[in-house]
Amino acid sequence: MKELPPIGDDIRQAAKQRLDLSLKLRGEVADEAIEAHAREIGEKWGSATQIAPKLPVKPTASLVSVRFDCPDYLDRELAVRAAEQGVTKTYLILQALGQGGYRLEDVDLVKDRRRLKR
């Protein structure tokens, strides 16, 4: 009977070269270059890319929490309308107060303030 080589020879793998996954620091890149590259990638993959211009941000007023009770049917209606419009219930309430004659600056009427916190 022919002698077989040790099984360890069959399962031993050649040492693989490890990839260097550390990110290298690079110098400043101009906004124009980033925008051009984003547009190039978007055209290549058929997606829309947009880099928002840096606009001066008008500060919003400080916020206070207000709690009030309302009928459950009104809460449900607010929730449904907010979901349909992609806004928060707070937005709808502030919008109604503004339309009712209460002072409300445009910058303080934010459709979804939760997104600003991220």
N, C-alpha and C positions, 0 to 999 in steps of 0.2 A: 504494500500500500504506500502511496506517495505521501510524504509528509507535507502538511500545509504550513504556510507561514503563520506566525502568531497573529491573532485577531487584532491586536493593538495596531499593527501596521495598516490595517484596512480602515480603522476608524480615526486614526490620528490625522488631523488636518494640518496643512501647511499654515504657518503663522501668517496672518493677514496684516497688511500694513494698516495702521490705525489712521483714520481720517482726522485731520486737524479741524475741529468744529468751533474753535474759538474765533470770535469775531474780531477782525482787525479794525482799529480806529482809523478813520479817514478824515481828511481835512473838510473844511466847509464846502458844501455844494450849493451852487446858486439856485434860487427858487425857479428860475427860468429853465435850468437843466432838469430839475425834478419834474416840472410841469411837462416839458417836452418828452421826457422818458415815460411819464404816466400816459400821455396821449399815444405814444408809440405802442405801448403795451395794450392799451385799450383798442387801438385799431387792429392789432395783431389778433386779439382774442375776441373781438366783436363786442366789447363792452363800453359803456359810457363812463368816462372818467372826468372828474371835475375837482379842481383844487380851488376851494373858496378863497377869494382875495382876503387879505388881512384888513378888516374894517375896524375902525375904532369902535369899541364897545361902550355903549352908554350904560352906566351902572344902574341896576334896578334898586328899588326901595328895599329896605330891610323888611323881612317877613315876620308876621306874628301868626300864631295858630288860633283859629276861631272854630269853636265847636258849636253846632246847633242841631236840633232835632227836626226832622222833616218826615212827612208820611212815607211809608215804604213804597207806595206806587210812584211817588215823585223821585225817590232814590233810584228805582228801577228804570224810570224814563231817562233820568240823567245818565245812568250807566250805559243804556242802549245808545243814546245819542252821542255820548262821548266816544264809544267804540266805533260807531258809524263814521264819525268825523275824524277819528284818530287823535283826539284831544283828551284832556282829563276833565273830571267833573268840576274841579276847581276852576278850570278855564271857562266852562259854561256858566258857572255861577258869577264869576267876575265879569264876564261879558254881559250878562243880564243886568248886573248892577251898574256897569258903565252905560248901558243903553237906557237904564232907568234914571240917569241924571247924576249919578255919583261920580266924583272925580276919579279917574283911572288913567294913568299915563300909558301910552301905547307900549312902551318898553316893559311895563309890568304885566302885560297881558301875554303870557307865554303859553303856547299850545300844550306843551308837555314838559313841565319843569323838572320831572324826574330825569329826563335825558341830559339836562344841564349838569346834574350832579355827578355824572360819570366821568 
